Amino acid sequence: MATRPPAGGCSEEPALSLRFLGVDTGPLSSSWALLDVRPSRSWCAPVVSYLARGDIEGGTDAQASALRMLVADSIELDAVDAGLVVIESVEGFVYGSRISRGAGLAVGKALMATSRIVGELTRVVKDAGRWAVTCTGARARKRVFDKARTKDSHIKQAVPRLVRGWPARSNVHTRDAAVVALAAIWSLEGGRKTIQDLARMGTL
């Protein structure tokens, strides 16, 4: 299991703490986790701490409005590279699965609704002048745990070890939000990349 970003060539330059807001999206509600990141001696060993978590209820418009306020409260606008919003995107459609036709239609509708949520939330963050990037759940788990299909039971045990002060009780959705945020932190590659670099990529 990966417990920290790659150590080779880490930046030794001092830096202000950064905030990473991970969002686990859904068609009717999304969950979020806000993490604080600061270097310990260097970016080779960043200290990741828990700040807050929560849920955003409602459809596209309600979630977009709530996220707009959340971002304004959690990431300062006047600080360069102060933070990044990491929004989990859908994996895509799976054809030929052994599910009933009705269930397949329901899954397809849910994926499409979630895709709209992802697009709207990304737009809201960028319109607010903050940096945003998307990342699938599988890619985030691969980045943090070296395994795309990491089980939630493993994530439940791992997140408190990776994030200082993580609450003793949490649900699967807030943990997934934390994982996409951690994937972005790991993607800084020990300080060799900046939040702006990640944002320009658009997706991790």
C-alpha positions as CSV (number, residue, x, y, z in Angstrom):
1,M,0.0,0.0,0.0
2,A,1.3,3.4,-0.9
3,T,1.5,5.6,2.2
4,R,3.2,8.7,0.9
5,P,4.1,10.3,-2.5
6,P,7.2,9.2,-4.3
7,A,10.3,10.3,-2.4
8,G,12.8,10.8,-5.3
9,G,13.6,14.4,-6.0
10,C,11.2,15.9,-3.5
11,S,11.1,19.7,-3.2
12,E,12.9,21.1,-0.1
13,E,11.4,24.6,-0.5
14,P,9.1,25.7,2.3
15,A,5.4,26.0,1.3
16,L,2.2,27.2,2.9
17,S,-0.3,24.5,3.8
18,L,-2.7,23.5,1.0
19,R,-6.3,22.4,1.1
20,F,-7.7,19.6,-0.9
21,L,-11.5,19.2,-1.1
22,G,-12.4,15.7,-2.4
23,V,-16.0,15.1,-3.6
24,D,-17.6,11.7,-4.1
25,T,-20.4,12.5,-6.6
26,G,-23.9,10.9,-6.9
27,P,-27.1,11.7,-8.7
28,L,-29.1,12.6,-5.5
29,S,-26.3,13.4,-3.1
30,S,-22.6,13.9,-2.9
31,S,-20.2,13.6,0.0
32,W,-17.0,15.6,0.6
33,A,-13.9,15.6,2.7
34,L,-11.6,18.6,3.3
35,L,-8.0,17.8,4.0
36,D,-5.1,20.1,5.0
37,V,-1.6,19.3,3.6
38,R,1.7,20.8,4.7
39,P,5.3,19.6,4.3
40,S,7.2,18.1,7.1
41,R,10.8,19.2,6.5
42,S,10.1,18.8,2.8
43,W,7.4,17.5,0.4
44,C,8.9,14.1,0.7
45,A,6.9,13.6,3.8
46,P,3.7,15.7,3.7
47,V,1.5,15.8,6.8
48,V,-2.2,15.3,5.8
49,S,-4.8,16.3,8.4
50,Y,-8.6,16.1,8.5
51,L,-10.5,19.4,8.6
52,A,-14.1,18.6,7.8
53,R,-16.5,16.4,6.0
54,G,-20.2,16.4,5.0
55,D,-22.9,15.6,2.5
56,I,-24.6,17.6,-0.2
57,E,-28.2,16.6,-0.8
58,G,-30.3,17.2,-3.9
59,G,-30.1,17.3,-7.6
60,T,-27.7,19.1,-9.9
61,D,-28.8,22.7,-9.1
62,A,-28.9,22.1,-5.3
63,Q,-25.5,20.4,-5.2
64,A,-23.9,23.1,-7.4
65,S,-25.2,25.8,-5.1
66,A,-24.1,24.0,-1.9
67,L,-20.6,23.3,-3.4
68,R,-20.2,27.0,-4.5
69,M,-20.7,28.1,-0.8
70,L,-18.5,25.3,0.5
71,V,-15.6,26.2,-1.8
72,A,-15.9,29.8,-0.9
73,D,-15.6,29.0,2.8
74,S,-12.8,26.4,2.5
75,I,-10.4,27.6,-0.1
76,E,-9.2,31.3,-0.1
77,L,-9.4,33.0,-3.5
78,D,-6.5,35.5,-2.9
79,A,-3.8,32.8,-2.2
80,V,-2.1,31.3,-5.3
81,D,-2.1,27.5,-5.4
82,A,-4.0,27.6,-2.1
83,G,-6.1,24.5,-2.8
84,L,-7.7,22.1,-5.2
85,V,-11.1,20.6,-5.6
86,V,-11.0,16.9,-6.7
87,I,-14.3,15.6,-8.1
88,E,-14.8,11.9,-8.6
89,S,-16.1,11.1,-12.1
90,V,-18.0,8.1,-13.2
91,E,-16.2,5.0,-14.5
92,G,-18.4,4.6,-17.6
93,F,-20.8,2.1,-18.9
94,V,-20.3,-1.7,-18.6
95,Y,-21.9,-3.6,-21.4
96,G,-22.9,-7.3,-21.3
97,S,-23.2,-7.4,-17.6
98,R,-25.6,-10.0,-16.1
99,I,-28.3,-7.7,-14.9
100,S,-31.9,-7.4,-15.9
101,R,-32.8,-5.0,-18.7
102,G,-34.7,-2.8,-16.3
103,A,-31.8,-2.6,-13.8
104,G,-29.4,-1.8,-16.7
105,L,-31.6,1.1,-17.7
106,A,-31.7,2.4,-14.1
107,V,-27.9,2.1,-13.8
108,G,-27.5,4.0,-17.1
109,K,-29.8,6.8,-15.9
110,A,-27.8,7.1,-12.7
111,L,-24.5,7.2,-14.5
112,M,-25.8,9.9,-16.8
113,A,-27.2,11.9,-13.9
114,T,-23.9,11.6,-12.1
115,S,-22.0,12.7,-15.2
116,R,-24.1,15.9,-15.3
117,I,-23.4,16.5,-11.6
118,V,-19.7,16.1,-12.2
119,G,-19.7,18.6,-15.1
120,E,-21.8,21.1,-13.3
121,L,-19.7,20.9,-10.1
122,T,-16.5,21.3,-12.1
123,R,-17.9,24.4,-13.8
124,V,-19.0,25.9,-10.5
125,V,-15.6,25.5,-9.0
126,K,-13.8,27.1,-12.0
127,D,-16.3,29.9,-12.2
128,A,-15.5,30.7,-8.6
129,G,-11.8,31.1,-9.6
130,R,-10.6,27.9,-7.9
131,W,-8.7,25.0,-9.3
132,A,-10.5,21.8,-10.1
133,V,-9.7,18.3,-11.4
134,T,-11.6,15.1,-11.9
135,C,-10.6,11.6,-11.1
136,T,-12.3,8.2,-11.3
137,G,-12.6,6.2,-8.1
138,A,-10.6,3.3,-9.6
139,R,-7.7,5.6,-10.7
140,A,-7.7,7.3,-7.2
141,R,-7.5,3.9,-5.5
142,K,-4.8,2.8,-7.8
143,R,-2.8,6.0,-7.1
144,V,-3.1,5.7,-3.3
145,F,-3.2,2.0,-2.7
146,D,-1.6,0.6,-5.9
147,K,-4.8,-1.4,-6.5
148,A,-7.8,-0.1,-8.5
149,R,-10.2,-2.5,-6.8
150,T,-9.2,-1.9,-3.2
151,K,-12.0,-3.1,-0.9
152,D,-13.8,-0.6,1.3
153,S,-12.9,-2.7,4.4
154,H,-9.2,-1.9,3.6
155,I,-9.9,1.7,2.9
156,K,-11.7,2.0,6.2
157,Q,-8.6,0.9,8.0
158,A,-6.1,2.8,5.8
159,V,-7.7,6.3,5.7
160,P,-7.2,7.0,9.5
161,R,-3.5,6.0,9.1
162,L,-3.0,8.4,6.1
163,V,-5.0,11.3,7.5
164,R,-4.3,12.7,11.0
165,G,-7.4,13.3,13.0
166,W,-9.7,11.3,10.7
167,P,-13.0,10.7,12.6
168,A,-13.5,7.3,14.3
169,R,-16.9,7.0,12.5
170,S,-17.3,7.7,8.8
171,N,-19.3,6.3,5.9
172,V,-18.0,4.8,2.6
173,H,-18.8,8.0,0.6
174,T,-16.8,10.4,2.8
175,R,-13.9,7.9,2.7
176,D,-14.1,7.8,-1.1
177,A,-14.0,11.6,-1.1
178,A,-10.9,11.5,1.1
179,V,-9.3,9.0,-1.3
180,V,-9.7,11.1,-4.4
181,A,-8.2,14.0,-2.4
182,L,-5.3,11.8,-1.4
183,A,-4.8,10.8,-5.0
184,A,-4.3,14.4,-6.0
185,I,-1.9,15.0,-3.1
186,W,0.1,11.9,-4.2
187,S,0.0,13.3,-7.8
188,L,2.1,16.3,-6.6
189,E,5.0,13.9,-6.7
190,G,6.8,15.2,-3.7
191,G,6.5,18.8,-4.8
192,R,7.7,18.4,-8.3
193,K,4.2,19.3,-9.6
194,T,2.0,22.1,-8.4
195,I,-1.8,22.4,-8.0
196,Q,-1.8,24.4,-11.2
197,D,-0.1,21.6,-13.1
198,L,-2.8,19.1,-12.0
199,A,-5.6,21.5,-12.9
200,R,-4.2,22.0,-16.4
201,M,-4.3,18.3,-16.8
202,G,-8.1,18.4,-16.2
203,T,-8.2,14.8,-14.9
204,L,-5.7,12.7,-12.9
